Amino acid sequence: MNTLMDWVAALDLSALYALLALTAFIESIFPPAPADVVVALGAFLAARRGASYPMVVASIVSGSAIGAMVIYGAARRFGADWMHAQLRRLKLIGAEEKLERMYDHYGLAALFVSRFVPGLRAVVPPMAGALRVPWLRTVVVIAFASTLWYGIIIWISFRVGDDWEQVRATLHIVGRRVGLTAVVLIVALAYVGRRLWLRHRAKHPLA
């Protein structure tokens, strides 16, 4: 860790922001990587370097969103079969099926909430591409959700202190709580959607 901090300390701030963006881009292309820990470590090192919080957020969110849209573009170009094959290789096929059912019922709200749920987060860009969700809507949803989520992670890295293990422990607690909240929101969406569907069927039994 000391060697890494010394290396980061020698970087120009503009180079550091570019490195953070590149790191976020790479982790969004390879979803099995521990994205939250990678982002938190990068933000932690940037904070020790005296970097700007808004610039760190902007760098990481932009890199992550661009990487997500690369995956979106590939899935849109090569189609659902290609996407299923890639997700199956990464053992994410079950998550994709859940998210697809949610999107059928709740549209963009399902994509937004799913960006906060471990196991579903990485599936949002390829599924949106395979389903041909308009690219502008997709990038807005991904960028907004990423700004909220990574903003929290980076804030923790900036504010918790100089102890990396303390940052990791706090990140674990916050991540678990945010993930639980997102799951609750998904359940609430499912409940409301089912009630609306049953009400529609009652009024239009032949529809």
ZALUMSE-850637 format. One record per residue (C-alpha): x, y, z. Coordinates in pm, 1 decimal. Example, Ala and Ser with C-alpha at 12.3 -4.5 7.8 and 13.67 -1.06 7.14 Angstrom:
2
{c1 = 1230.0 c2 = -450.0 c3 = 780.0}
{c1 = 1367.0 c2 = -106.0 c3 = 714.0}
***
This chain:
207
{c1 = 0.0 c2 = 0.0 c3 = 0.0}
{c1 = 283.0 c2 = 242.4 c3 = 84.0}
{c1 = 446.1 c2 = 177.3 c3 = -254.0}
{c1 = 116.5 c2 = 243.3 c3 = -431.6}
{c1 = 58.4 c2 = 563.3 c3 = -234.4}
{c1 = 409.4 c2 = 682.7 c3 = -318.7}
{c1 = 347.0 c2 = 614.9 c3 = -687.6}
{c1 = 14.8 c2 = 801.1 c3 = -681.9}
{c1 = 175.9 c2 = 1090.5 c3 = -495.2}
{c1 = 419.0 c2 = 1132.6 c3 = -784.8}
{c1 = 138.8 c2 = 1168.0 c3 = -1042.1}
{c1 = 14.7 c2 = 1498.6 c3 = -1173.6}
{c1 = -349.8 c2 = 1552.5 c3 = -1070.8}
{c1 = -469.3 c2 = 1551.5 c3 = -1432.0}
{c1 = -295.0 c2 = 1216.5 c3 = -1483.5}
{c1 = -452.3 c2 = 1086.8 c3 = -1163.0}
{c1 = -803.0 c2 = 1179.9 c3 = -1279.9}
{c1 = -736.1 c2 = 1011.1 c3 = -1614.0}
{c1 = -611.4 c2 = 698.8 c3 = -1432.9}
{c1 = -927.1 c2 = 688.4 c3 = -1219.4}
{c1 = -1144.5 c2 = 717.3 c3 = -1531.4}
{c1 = -948.7 c2 = 439.0 c3 = -1703.0}
{c1 = -976.5 c2 = 214.3 c3 = -1396.6}
{c1 = -1354.6 c2 = 268.4 c3 = -1378.6}
{c1 = -1380.4 c2 = 199.8 c3 = -1752.6}
{c1 = -1193.1 c2 = -130.4 c3 = -1721.5}
{c1 = -1393.2 c2 = -252.8 c3 = -1421.9}
{c1 = -1719.9 c2 = -182.4 c3 = -1604.1}
{c1 = -1601.4 c2 = -394.0 c3 = -1899.2}
{c1 = -1507.7 c2 = -685.6 c3 = -1669.9}
{c1 = -1795.6 c2 = -706.6 c3 = -1416.7}
{c1 = -1649.5 c2 = -988.5 c3 = -1200.6}
{c1 = -1387.0 c2 = -740.9 c3 = -1075.7}
{c1 = -1465.6 c2 = -603.3 c3 = -725.4}
{c1 = -1580.0 c2 = -270.2 c3 = -865.4}
{c1 = -1675.9 c2 = -103.4 c3 = -538.4}
{c1 = -1345.3 c2 = -191.6 c3 = -372.4}
{c1 = -1147.7 c2 = -76.6 c3 = -677.4}
{c1 = -1333.2 c2 = 255.4 c3 = -686.3}
{c1 = -1298.1 c2 = 302.3 c3 = -311.3}
{c1 = -923.5 c2 = 232.6 c3 = -323.6}
{c1 = -873.9 c2 = 475.1 c3 = -611.3}
{c1 = -1074.1 c2 = 744.1 c3 = -430.8}
{c1 = -888.4 c2 = 674.9 c3 = -105.8}
{c1 = -551.8 c2 = 722.1 c3 = -276.2}
{c1 = -678.9 c2 = 1032.9 c3 = -457.9}
{c1 = -798.6 c2 = 1182.4 c3 = -129.3}
{c1 = -456.5 c2 = 1128.2 c3 = 26.9}
{c1 = -311.4 c2 = 1303.7 c3 = -278.2}
{c1 = -530.8 c2 = 1611.4 c3 = -218.6}
{c1 = -755.6 c2 = 1555.5 c3 = -521.4}
{c1 = -1089.1 c2 = 1731.2 c3 = -568.7}
{c1 = -1396.3 c2 = 1531.0 c3 = -463.9}
{c1 = -1614.4 c2 = 1655.4 c3 = -756.2}
{c1 = -1335.9 c2 = 1580.0 c3 = -1005.1}
{c1 = -1286.1 c2 = 1229.4 c3 = -865.1}
{c1 = -1660.8 c2 = 1162.5 c3 = -889.8}
{c1 = -1673.3 c2 = 1299.6 c3 = -1244.6}
{c1 = -1370.2 c2 = 1095.3 c3 = -1353.1}
{c1 = -1497.0 c2 = 766.8 c3 = -1210.1}
{c1 = -1858.3 c2 = 811.2 c3 = -1323.9}
{c1 = -1755.4 c2 = 910.8 c3 = -1676.1}
{c1 = -1519.2 c2 = 614.3 c3 = -1710.0}
{c1 = -1779.7 c2 = 374.8 c3 = -1571.3}
{c1 = -2058.4 c2 = 510.8 c3 = -1793.1}
{c1 = -1843.4 c2 = 493.8 c3 = -2107.9}
{c1 = -1746.9 c2 = 134.4 c3 = -2028.9}
{c1 = -2109.5 c2 = 42.7 c3 = -1964.1}
{c1 = -2212.0 c2 = 193.4 c3 = -2297.1}
{c1 = -1942.7 c2 = -7.1 c3 = -2476.7}
{c1 = -2105.2 c2 = -322.9 c3 = -2337.6}
{c1 = -2448.3 c2 = -180.8 c3 = -2427.3}
{c1 = -2331.7 c2 = -117.8 c3 = -2784.4}
{c1 = -2186.1 c2 = -466.4 c3 = -2822.0}
{c1 = -2504.9 c2 = -630.8 c3 = -2694.2}
{c1 = -2717.4 c2 = -413.1 c3 = -2921.5}
{c1 = -2495.9 c2 = -491.2 c3 = -3222.2}
{c1 = -2466.5 c2 = -868.0 c3 = -3173.2}
{c1 = -2810.1 c2 = -933.3 c3 = -3020.7}
{c1 = -2967.4 c2 = -1132.3 c3 = -2741.0}
{c1 = -2801.3 c2 = -1465.1 c3 = -2827.6}
{c1 = -2453.0 c2 = -1314.4 c3 = -2797.1}
{c1 = -2548.7 c2 = -1144.5 c3 = -2471.4}
{c1 = -2687.6 c2 = -1466.7 c3 = -2322.2}
{c1 = -2368.7 c2 = -1652.3 c3 = -2417.4}
{c1 = -2148.7 c2 = -1391.1 c3 = -2250.1}
{c1 = -2361.2 c2 = -1376.4 c3 = -1935.0}
{c1 = -2369.4 c2 = -1755.8 c3 = -1917.7}
{c1 = -1989.4 c2 = -1758.8 c3 = -1938.3}
{c1 = -1977.9 c2 = -1513.0 c3 = -1646.2}
{c1 = -2245.3 c2 = -1710.6 c3 = -1455.1}
{c1 = -2484.0 c2 = -1412.6 c3 = -1463.4}
{c1 = -2761.7 c2 = -1562.5 c3 = -1674.5}
{c1 = -3004.3 c2 = -1598.0 c3 = -1382.4}
{c1 = -2963.4 c2 = -1232.4 c3 = -1290.1}
{c1 = -3032.6 c2 = -1129.7 c3 = -1650.5}
{c1 = -3361.0 c2 = -1321.6 c3 = -1655.5}
{c1 = -3477.3 c2 = -1151.3 c3 = -1336.1}
{c1 = -3387.5 c2 = -808.9 c3 = -1468.0}
{c1 = -3557.2 c2 = -872.2 c3 = -1801.3}
{c1 = -3882.3 c2 = -963.3 c3 = -1626.4}
{c1 = -3856.0 c2 = -651.0 c3 = -1411.9}
{c1 = -3792.9 c2 = -432.3 c3 = -1716.2}
{c1 = -4098.5 c2 = -576.0 c3 = -1890.3}
{c1 = -4312.0 c2 = -450.5 c3 = -1600.5}
{c1 = -4137.4 c2 = -135.0 c3 = -1476.9}
{c1 = -3923.0 c2 = -7.7 c3 = -1761.4}
{c1 = -3639.6 c2 = 231.5 c3 = -1680.4}
{c1 = -3721.9 c2 = 230.0 c3 = -1308.3}
{c1 = -3612.5 c2 = -135.2 c3 = -1295.9}
{c1 = -3281.5 c2 = -52.2 c3 = -1464.7}
{c1 = -3217.1 c2 = 234.2 c3 = -1223.6}
{c1 = -3289.4 c2 = 39.0 c3 = -905.7}
{c1 = -3096.3 c2 = -264.7 c3 = -1029.9}
{c1 = -2776.1 c2 = -60.6 c3 = -1054.1}
{c1 = -2769.2 c2 = -67.3 c3 = -672.6}
{c1 = -2820.9 c2 = -444.0 c3 = -637.1}
{c1 = -2514.4 c2 = -674.9 c3 = -635.3}
{c1 = -2559.9 c2 = -945.0 c3 = -898.5}
{c1 = -2789.4 c2 = -730.4 c3 = -1111.6}
{c1 = -2572.1 c2 = -420.4 c3 = -1148.9}
{c1 = -2340.0 c2 = -566.1 c3 = -1412.2}
{c1 = -2631.0 c2 = -703.6 c3 = -1616.6}
{c1 = -2802.2 c2 = -367.7 c3 = -1680.0}
{c1 = -2589.0 c2 = -245.1 c3 = -1976.1}
{c1 = -2590.2 c2 = -566.4 c3 = -2185.7}
{c1 = -2958.5 c2 = -630.5 c3 = -2121.8}
{c1 = -3049.0 c2 = -273.8 c3 = -2217.1}
{c1 = -2850.3 c2 = -316.0 c3 = -2538.3}
{c1 = -3002.0 c2 = -651.7 c3 = -2628.6}
{c1 = -3353.9 c2 = -516.6 c3 = -2566.6}
{c1 = -3267.9 c2 = -207.1 c3 = -2772.5}
{c1 = -3355.9 c2 = 39.0 c3 = -2499.0}
{c1 = -3282.8 c2 = 386.4 c3 = -2648.9}
{c1 = -2916.8 c2 = 468.9 c3 = -2588.0}
{c1 = -2981.5 c2 = 818.2 c3 = -2448.7}
{c1 = -3223.4 c2 = 687.7 c3 = -2185.2}
{c1 = -2980.6 c2 = 411.2 c3 = -2097.9}
{c1 = -2679.5 c2 = 637.3 c3 = -2049.8}
{c1 = -2883.1 c2 = 885.7 c3 = -1843.4}
{c1 = -3007.8 c2 = 609.1 c3 = -1611.5}
{c1 = -2662.3 c2 = 453.6 c3 = -1576.5}
{c1 = -2485.2 c2 = 786.5 c3 = -1523.1}
{c1 = -2740.7 c2 = 906.1 c3 = -1266.4}
{c1 = -2734.8 c2 = 580.6 c3 = -1069.1}
{c1 = -2354.7 c2 = 563.7 c3 = -1087.6}
{c1 = -2323.4 c2 = 921.6 c3 = -964.9}
{c1 = -2535.9 c2 = 842.6 c3 = -660.0}
{c1 = -2367.9 c2 = 512.0 c3 = -579.6}
{c1 = -2007.3 c2 = 600.7 c3 = -654.8}
{c1 = -2060.8 c2 = 941.6 c3 = -497.1}
{c1 = -2135.3 c2 = 764.7 c3 = -168.6}
{c1 = -1834.7 c2 = 533.7 c3 = -203.0}
{c1 = -1600.1 c2 = 820.8 c3 = -285.7}
{c1 = -1739.2 c2 = 1032.9 c3 = -2.3}
{c1 = -1663.1 c2 = 749.3 c3 = 239.5}
{c1 = -1309.9 c2 = 723.4 c3 = 103.1}
{c1 = -1260.9 c2 = 1098.5 c3 = 145.6}
{c1 = -1418.5 c2 = 1133.0 c3 = 490.7}
{c1 = -1364.8 c2 = 816.0 c3 = 693.4}
{c1 = -995.3 c2 = 869.3 c3 = 755.1}
{c1 = -645.1 c2 = 755.0 c3 = 669.5}
{c1 = -700.9 c2 = 388.4 c3 = 755.5}
{c1 = -780.6 c2 = 182.2 c3 = 443.4}
{c1 = -918.4 c2 = -107.5 c3 = 648.8}
{c1 = -1162.5 c2 = 131.9 c3 = 815.5}
{c1 = -1272.9 c2 = 250.7 c3 = 471.3}
{c1 = -1332.8 c2 = -109.3 c3 = 361.2}
{c1 = -1530.6 c2 = -190.9 c3 = 675.2}
{c1 = -1749.3 c2 = 119.2 c3 = 636.7}
{c1 = -1798.1 c2 = 45.5 c3 = 267.5}
{c1 = -1916.4 c2 = -305.9 c3 = 347.7}
{c1 = -2177.0 c2 = -179.9 c3 = 595.5}
{c1 = -2304.0 c2 = 96.1 c3 = 367.1}
{c1 = -2309.7 c2 = -133.9 c3 = 63.0}
{c1 = -2514.0 c2 = -391.5 c3 = 249.4}
{c1 = -2765.0 c2 = -129.1 c3 = 361.3}
{c1 = -2796.6 c2 = 29.9 c3 = 17.4}
{c1 = -2834.7 c2 = -312.4 c3 = -143.1}
{c1 = -3105.7 c2 = -404.4 c3 = 105.9}
{c1 = -3286.5 c2 = -77.7 c3 = 36.6}
{c1 = -3271.1 c2 = -145.9 c3 = -337.0}
{c1 = -3412.9 c2 = -495.6 c3 = -286.6}
{c1 = -3697.5 c2 = -347.8 c3 = -83.1}
{c1 = -3767.5 c2 = -103.1 c3 = -364.8}
{c1 = -3774.4 c2 = -387.7 c3 = -616.2}
{c1 = -4021.0 c2 = -579.9 c3 = -399.7}
{c1 = -4233.4 c2 = -266.2 c3 = -366.7}
{c1 = -4229.8 c2 = -220.0 c3 = -744.3}
{c1 = -4334.1 c2 = -582.1 c3 = -790.8}
{c1 = -4619.3 c2 = -544.7 c3 = -540.8}
{c1 = -4750.4 c2 = -220.8 c3 = -691.4}
{c1 = -4714.6 c2 = -357.4 c3 = -1044.2}
{c1 = -4909.5 c2 = -671.6 c3 = -958.6}
{c1 = -5188.3 c2 = -471.0 c3 = -793.8}
{c1 = -5217.1 c2 = -247.3 c3 = -1098.6}
{c1 = -5218.1 c2 = -549.5 c3 = -1328.8}
{c1 = -5491.8 c2 = -723.1 c3 = -1127.8}
{c1 = -5697.4 c2 = -402.7 c3 = -1127.9}
{c1 = -5655.8 c2 = -376.0 c3 = -1504.9}
{c1 = -5763.6 c2 = -739.4 c3 = -1552.4}
{c1 = -6069.0 c2 = -682.4 c3 = -1334.7}
{c1 = -6178.3 c2 = -385.1 c3 = -1546.0}
{c1 = -6084.5 c2 = -544.1 c3 = -1878.5}
{c1 = -6126.2 c2 = -923.2 c3 = -1839.4}
{c1 = -6091.1 c2 = -983.9 c3 = -2213.6}
{c1 = -5784.6 c2 = -763.3 c3 = -2259.1}
***
